[in-house]
Each structure stands twice: as structure tokens, then as C-alpha cells.
């Protein structure tokens, strides 16, 4: 078919795509291209708007990156980010799997439905709300401290303690998303053939052997997929959660890469530097996700994309 | 019913399971309950309880009356409602149009356009350049700064597109033979068949717009344009009394008023939650499988 005929047939489809194309162009593609200010000494006052400022700012190559790598605060933020990622991989990642297995084996459908309804709810709360709830319950003026004081005990404030911050942020993440995280595992569990369990039981496999040899292999593709996505995002541990608590806990413990970018660029007007930090993070993230995907292929799983 | 081949659970196993699940459910319900009860308690009950009321004693709506008498919280609720309603309408329109426009493989430019829409799913817009674009467009201190950058969620788009592609093509072909264009087909055939998935996606957008906080931190400097999450944060987390212009400005924030602000922030989420919950597992998984 000639282009003219094709356009006559499809023009309405193409018109429908215009708003989406424009929005993505302005709010996704232009910012992605805008990363090039990482190689500039971007001066917001060099022009009347960001575009003219960009055009009249000096190109300085990798100068911003050099400043970045020389900044000890950057390495602190990177270390905090990686610590939190590893900690949550160990102490958060397995929990939705365990909870899903537990829920899957509940015999009462109504009880199961009730628990699911309750534990999915916090996923829809904003981080401001989640942290507000934690402060109200566990903070220095919270219900827990109130109870301790009434009992004549010395209250302590977990919300401002940098030493336990790692546990705190993981607890918050668990509270918000452990229920939501079970959905995908429950779907995978529902797809496991019940006859496998029956046959295994007949052959004398106990509860734990069935869990190990039937349930977990049934979940394996989902687990690998989620692990890849998590590894690809290893440098993002959640943005709002940390900005909201950085002042209460202090920079030493609560500064992560995302908050670093915010505080050392937008909050201070040092845009080129922040763009360089953001670009560094994105580049590492891309490498990580490619590596994780390759690892998944090596394990015989599909991963998130394949070469087909 | 327990299958005959399955051994009955051991007593410690059952007890452990019951304790874990009870604690989990209580960890969600108990804070909601305490906050609600405290917001509705008279000052005397709050004082005698020492700040938080767990067992209701008395009933007092004065915290809500104070809030709705005007001031920062009322205005923020109004701004958030505007952002949520307009934002959801805009986002749904763009998402449905784009999903339909991308639903027919083999149409003009289909592969390129699909790639164009999917790439932002893999590469998020970086913070600093996004900030410069939004401020450069003059959107600072406007609700559009909160609406437009997040109006296309590629994930939602993929879910809706997957659903559209599941509609039997014969239905659309017969309409096309009768001379209907794509806009008419979308409005008359496709949308009525997909009202459930569109409703769920709409609720997802609505929740996201109601919850917007960081974009407001970036783009909204004027405190009379703050959405509710921003007010909640400055009031309950940063400990500043909400900025008010009226006479209510000097009113000290009592515990009940604080808790009432929390309740008003949660209420819309809890109100729409049953509708989301009824559909979302189906909707999300259909999209995820077909995507």
C-alpha cells in the first residue's frame, strides 16, 4: 500500500497519539537529552530561560564528574544507598514470598480475602502519610513513647536515631508494600498444578520438602524477574522516604544518591553538578540491569527481555 | 477444605501463623483507628489519655469544624481535589487515546511509535533537567506542574492497550465496514467494553495525583498553592503550624486537629480503595500477562 493510502486509513489513529507524543517529548525526551548539561558549567542566569541559559553556558567536559568524585559526601551517599539496597534484599525481599505462601495455604477464603484487603491498603498511602503514621506511633511524642512513660519507663525515639535508621526504613517499606508484593507471588502459586503436591505427598514428601521441591520452583521465574528489576534499581532506594526523614535523622545515615542530587543541585542552584550525579547514577543503573539480565539468561530464565 | 493427603498442621505452626497474621493486620488497622478516634475526641479525653486516645471517650467534631472554617488545610484540600480531578481526566484521556492509537500492529509507523512510548519506561526523566524544563515552561506555582509531567504512565498505557487488544477484532471490522472512523469506534464500541479497566486505571491515576508530594516540593513555592500532602508534611513532620492568612492563624495546633488532617488525607484513599480492590488484581494481572 502506498503511504497516501495508509495515511488515509490510519490518520485518526495517528491524531490520537499526538497528545501522548507531545507530553512524552516535553517531559521525558527533552529532560533525557537535557542530561548534556552535565558536561557544562551550566549557569541559570546566563539567559532569560533555561534554554537560552543552556545555549550560552560553557562546555567543560568532565569537570562536574571530577568534582563529584572528589566529594566525600557523594561517596557517603553511594555507600548508604548500597547498604540500604543490600539490607532490604536480605530483610525485605523474602517477606512477600513468605507471606504469599502463608496466605496461599489459608483454608478459609473469607479470612484470606480480609487479610489481603487490609495488607494491600498501605501501598496506596503517600510516603508523607506512612512516615506520619510511624511518627505518631513510634516517635518521641508518639503512642509508644506515651505508653512507656505511663509505665514509668524511659521512652526512646527510633524516628531520630541514625544507628537504627536502616531498620526503620526497612520496617516502613515492609509496612507499606509487603502486602502489595504478595500479589504477583499469589498469582504464580495459583498456577502451580495441585496434582504435583498430591503426588509428592503420596510419595512421602513432607510439608517442607513439598515447599522446597514444588512451591519454590513454581515461584522461581517471578523471583528471578523481581531480583533483576531490583538489582537494576540498586541505586534507587526510594526518594520521598529519605527526603522526608533526612532532617530528623541526619545526613550521615539518611543521605542517599537521590537526595544527594536534590540537595546539591536543585536546592543550591548547582544544576550541572546535579545533572552529572544523576547521569552517573543512570549509567550505573543501565549497566546493572544489563548484567542482571545476562545473569538471568545464564540461570536459564527468561529475564526481562531476550534477544529473539 | 483440606485435601485428604495433606497432614494436619502442628499446633505450634498454627499458633505462629495466627500470631504473625494478626500482628500484620493490627499494624495496619490500629494506627488508622487511633488516629481516627483521637481526631474525634474532646480535648479532655485527649488530655487524660496523654496525647493519643485508643478507647473512645466522648465525641467531638470541633477539630473538623476548625479545619473547615477556612485556612491552609481547607485550601490545600481544595487544591488537591482540583489536581486529582483535572489530572485524572487529562491522564485518562491521553492514556486511552494513546493506548487505542497503539493497539493495531501493522498501522502506519506502529513499531516506531510503540518504541517511542516504551523507551521512557526504561529511562526515567532525570531530576535536574526535568526541573529545568518544567520551570522553563513557566509552570512553577501552577497545578499544571503537578499534572502534566505525570499524565502519561507507560505502565498504565500498556495495561489499557493489552485490554483493547483483547477485544475481538470482528467487532471493530464490522463497524469499519459500516464506515465508522477510529474515533467513533473507540467511543461507541471499545470504551463501553472496557469500562472496568478504564475505571481502575483512572483510580490509579487519582490516587497518584492525590498523593503528589515531591513534585509539589519542586514546583510549588507559594504556600497558598500547596496540595494536602505538602501541608501534612509541614504541619505534622516539620512541626510548623499551617500558614493561614485569616484570624485562625494564631490557633495552636491541638492533637485532635493534627489527627483530623491525617484523617482527611487518608479518607479519599480509603473511600476509593474498595473499588480499586475489586478490580485491580484482575486488571493489573491481565495487563502484566499480555503486556
Interface residues (C-beta under 8 A of the other chain):
Chain A: X3 X6 X7 X9 X10 X12 X13 X14 X16 X17 X19 X20 X21 X23 X24 X26 X27 X28 X29 X30 X31 X32 X33 X34 X35 X37 X44 X49 X50 X51 X54 X99 X102 X107 X114 X115 X117 X118 X119 X120 X121 X122 X124 X125 X126 X127 X128 X129 X131 X132 X133 X135 X136 X137 X141 X142 X143 X146 X149 X150 X175 X178 X179 X183 X184 X187 X194 X197 X198 X201 X202 X206 X207 X239 X240 X243 X244 X247 X248 X258 X261 X262 X265 X266 X271 X274 X275 X278 X279 X282
Chain B: X1 X2 X3 X5 X6 X7 X17 X20 X21 X24 X25 X27 X28 X29 X31 X34 X35 X49 X50 X51 X52 X54 X93 X94 X95 X97 X98 X100 X101 X102 X104 X107 X108 X109 X113 X116 X117 X119 X120 X123 X124 X125 X126 X127 X128 X129 X130 X131 X132 X133 X134 X135 X136 X137 X148 X149 X151 X152 X157 X181 X182 X183 X186 X207 X210 X211 X213 X214 X217 X218 X229 X232 X233 X236 X237 X238 X259 X262 X265 X266 X269 X270 X273 X276 X277 X281 X284 X285 X288
